[in-house]
Amino acid sequence: MEKRIVNFSSGPAVLPLSVLQEAQRDLVCLPGVGASILEISHRSKEFEAILAQTEANLRTLLAIPSNYKVLFIQGGSRLQFTMIPKNLLPAGQSADYIVTGSWSKMALDEAQREGTVRVAYNGKATNFDRLPEASQIELDPNAAYAYICSNETIQGVQFAAEPNVGNVPLVCDSSSDFLHRPLDISKYGVLYACAQKNAGPSGVTVVIIREDLLNRSSDNLPTMLNYQSYAKENSMPNTPPTFAIYLVNLVTKWLLNEVGGLAKMHDLNRRKAKLLYDAIDSSNGFYRGHAQPNCRSLMNVTFRLADEALEKEFITKSEARGLMSLKGHRSVGGFRASIYNAMPLEGVQSLADFMREFAKR
């Protein structure tokens, strides 16, 4: 296949074309190095420079305060589901989980294996089509931490702002909307994101953690499950995912130099999402959005057809247009258009045009 598709995959997901081209150009031989990024030692000065630049780019983009560590860890979100309670949940305390979709539910299930956990909110009754009002969240002011998933990829609901959890450290799975808008990192105790949805390829997870929380990690924890191990060893208690970190570096450079920062990225993301939600809302009921309008995600647009018999034809016809990976998760059905940072405006416009044509025909 010589022509690139319009890739709406929920992850691993679309990457900026210029990033792929730079990686392709320099894959065999990094400039000034004489070897591929796939070949050089993680202890070499060349890779250490890449690692340092990646962290510096993230600190610039998110204005990360100096009292936060930036760690690069393998294992994805599922490992974080376990590492968080192992490191942050002392014996005798409990943690609050705000369950707004499939990913926060999975985090809750894993945390329950490690200690005492409270459900501060559960949106299961409405099939996770909305986020809680502040009055619906029953928080414990003495909780070890409060946990949220900022954007639920499967249901397509997203926090536009962080819930107020008082003085309790807020832990956030930001995997599917990381770097999509500016954030006040000081509101978080821990914010983490596996890269393959919005920041790079699969294989690396960025963990931003307030330094005082590192003191909770027990020396009895296994090295690879201990945040302190990564903080002390500059994210290298073992061989890190060097190629994945290299690509995160290229993506952060793209955000800084080509996009112009996260405020501009957020503006573009809002424009992209509006194209699809307008197509849904103007269809006179032909399309039905899953998420309530005030909770809609800018990253994952979930919807169904009122006539579900036409859904298979929608997929067939859209794929013929090169609009790929639109099938929704089985728990929601219908369709899911993942329009992460790297999805071009033109790609979203193509889908919106197709949706209107399909409804009309």
N, C-alpha and C positions, 0 to 999 in steps of 0.2 A: 504494500500500500504506500503510495507516494504522497498522498494528501492527508494532512492531519485532520482527525475528527474533531468535533466539538464535544469535549469530554466532561460530562456531568457526574462523574464517579464521586462517591462520597469518601473515598480514600482507600489506597493511595490515589491521589487526585492530581489535577492539572498543575503543571509548573510553568512559570514564565518562560516563554519561548527563548528570550535572550539568555536566560540562565542555562537552559539546555544547550544552546549553541555554544556558550562559553565553556561549559563542561565538556562538550564534545570536542571543541577545538584544542583544549588543553589536557585531554584525558591521557594521551600517550606520554606527554612530556610537559609538566608544569613549567612555566617560564622561569628560567634561572635555577631550576632544580635538577634537570636532566633525568627525571624519572616521573612516573605517574603518581597521582595522589593515592592510587591503589597499592603502590609499592613502597612508599617511604615509611620510615619508622615513626610511630607516634611519639617517640622521645626525641625526634630530630628537631632542630631549630626551625625548620621550614613548617612542620606541622604545628609546633607550639605557637608559631606566629599566626597560623590560620585559626587556631583555637582562641587565641587572645583577641584576634580581630572579630571573630564571631560574637564573643561576649561583649566586646566594646560596641558593636553595632546594635545588639539587643539593648544594652544600657542606654544608648542614645535614642533609639526608637521609643522605648517605654519610659525614659527618664527614671531608670531604676535607682533608688536611693543607695547610698554607700553601705548601709547596714543590711544589705541583702546579698546573698550568694547566688550566682548563676551556675547551675550544675548541668552536665550533659550525661544522661543515664540511658541505658538500654532497657528493653522490656515493655515499652509502651504503657498505655494507661492501665492495663490490667496489673502490671507490676506495682504501679503507684497505688492501686486500690489496697494492696497489702502493705507497702512500705509506709504509707501515711499512718495507719493505726499502730504499726509496729514501732514507729519512731515517735509519734506525737501523742499517743493515748496511754498515759500512765495507769498502773493498777489502781483501782479505787475510784477512777473517774470515768465519765461517759462522754461520748461525742454525739453531736446532733447532725442528722442527715436530712437535707431538703431534697426530696425525691420528685423530680419533675420529668422523668423519662427513663428510657432503657439503660442509659449509661450510669446515671446516678443510682438506679436500682441495683445494677451490678456492683457498684462501689459499696453500697450498703451491705450486700450479701457477703462480700469478701471481708469487710470490716467486722461483721458479726463473728467471724471465725477468730478474731484477734482480741476482742474485748467487749465492753458494754457499749451498746449503741442505742440511741433514741431516734425515732422517726419524728422529726419536727414538722414535716408536711409530706403528704403523699397524694399525688395527682392521679392515681390509678383509676379512681371512680369515673373520671371523664376521659379515660384513655390518653392521659397526658396531653391534652390539647390546649392547656393554659398554664400560666404561672400563678403562684399564690399572691393574694393580697397580703400586706404586712400583718394584718390582724389574723390571718390564717396560719401563720408560722408560730409554732409553740416552742420557743427557744429556752434553753436552760442557761442562765447567766453564769453558771459555774462549769459549763461544758469545757472539755479540753480543746475542742475546736468545733466549728460548724462547717459543713461540707456542701458545696453546690457544684453542678455542672452548668457552666455559663451558656452553653448552646447544645441542645439535644439534637443530634444529627438525624435520628430516626423519626422523631415526631415533628421536628421543625419549629421548636419553641426556643426562645432566647431571652436571657436577661438583658434589658437595655441599660440597667444600672444594678449595682450590687445590692443585695438585701442588707439592711442594717442589722448586724449581729452584735452590736455593742462592743465590749472589750474582749469578746471571745475571738481568737484567731480564725479568720476566714480562709478555708482551703478551697481552691477552685480548680476543677478540671476544665481547662480552656482549650482543649485539643482542637476543636473544630472552629473556633473563632479567634485563635491566637493571632495577634498582630493585625486584626481587622479594623481596629480603632484605637485611639489613645486610651490609656488606663491610668488610674491613680494607684500605683503598686502599693503605696503605703496603707491601703485599705485591706491588703491581703497578708495573711501569714505565710501561705504557700500558694503559688500559682504555677501550674504545670501544663505542658502540652506535648503530646506526641506529634512529631513534625509532619507526618504524611498527609495531613489534610490541608494545612495552610502555610507551612513554613519550610517544607523540604520533602525528602523522601522518607520512607519507613526506615526504622532502625535506630532512631535517636529520640529521646524525650528531653525537653528543656524543663528544668525545675528551678523556679525562682523562690528562694526561701529566706525568711527573715532570720538573721544570725542567732538571735536569742533562742529560737526554737530548736536550733541544733543541739542545745544542751539537754534536750529531752531524750536524745538518742542514747540508748544504753550501750555500754562497751561490750555487753554480752551478745549483741546482735551480730549475725554473720556479716562479714565485711561488705558483701555485695548488696546487703539490705539496709545498710547503715548510711544515712545522709552524711554523717561526719566523715566517713571514709572518702566520699567524693569531694567534700569541701577541703579536706587536708591534702588530698593528692591531686588537686587541680583537675578533677573529673577523670583521673586516670589511675584508679586502684587496680585496673586491668587495662587491656588494650581497648580503647574506646572505638566507636564506629566512625572511623576517620573519614570515609567517603561521605557519609550522611552529614557529618558536621561541616565538611567542606561545602556541601550543597546548601545547608542552612546559611552559611556565610555568603554564598552567592545570592540567595533570596533576600537576605537582609540588606545587602548592597543594592539590590534592585529596588527595594522599598525606599531606601535613602536617596539614591541617585536618580532613578528613573521615575518613580512615582512621586517622590518629594515628601515622604513622611506619612505618618499614620492618619493625620487629619484629612489629607487628600485621599488616602486609601478609603477612609470611612465614607467620604462623600461619594466616591465612585461606587462603593458597595451598596449604598442606599439607592443610587440611581439604577443599578442593575436589578436589585430586588423589586423596585417599584415597577419595572417593566413587566415582570411576571405576575405580581399581585394585581396590577391593573388588568392584565389579560384574564385573570381568574374572576375578579370582581365585576368586570364588564360583560361577562359571558351569559348573564341572565340565568344563572344556575347550572349551566352546562358543565362548568368546573366547580368543585367544592374544595376549598382549602381545609386542611386538617386543623391547623392552629387557629386559635381565636385571633382576630385582627390585631389586638393590642399586645399580643405575645409572639408575633411572627418573627421568624429568623431571617436575618440578612444573608445567611450562609446556605441554608437548606430549605428550599421551598417545596412543601409537601402538599399534594392535592390529588383528588380523585375525579372521575367523571360521574355525573348523575346517572348516566346509562353505563353501568359497569361492563355490559357486553361489548362496548366499543373500546375497552382499555387495551385489549390485545392488538386491535387495529392501530390504535394510537402509537404503540411501541413500534409496530412494523413500519408504519409510515414515517415516523420520526427517525428511525434508524436509516431508512432509505435517504433521508436528508443529511445523514452524517451527524445526527443529534443522538449521542450514545449514553448508555448507563443511566437511563431515566426511570427504571423500574423501582418502585418503592419497597421498603422493607415489609416483610410478610405480616408484621404486627399492625401495620397501618394500611397497607395495600396501596393501590394506585401508583402514584409517581413521586419521585423526589429529584429535584434539580439542585445539585450542589454547585453553588456559584461562588467558590472561594476567591481569595484575592487575585489569583492568577487567571481566573476566567475573564476573557476579554469582554468588553461591553458588546461587541459585535456578535459574540457567541450567544449571549443572553437575548439580544434583539432577534436573532434567528429563531430561537425557541419561541419567543413571544409572537412573532409573525406566524410561525407554524401553528401555534395554539389557536390563533384567531381564524386561520384558514381552515383548520380541521373542524372547528365548531361551526363555521359557516357552511361547509360542505355537508 
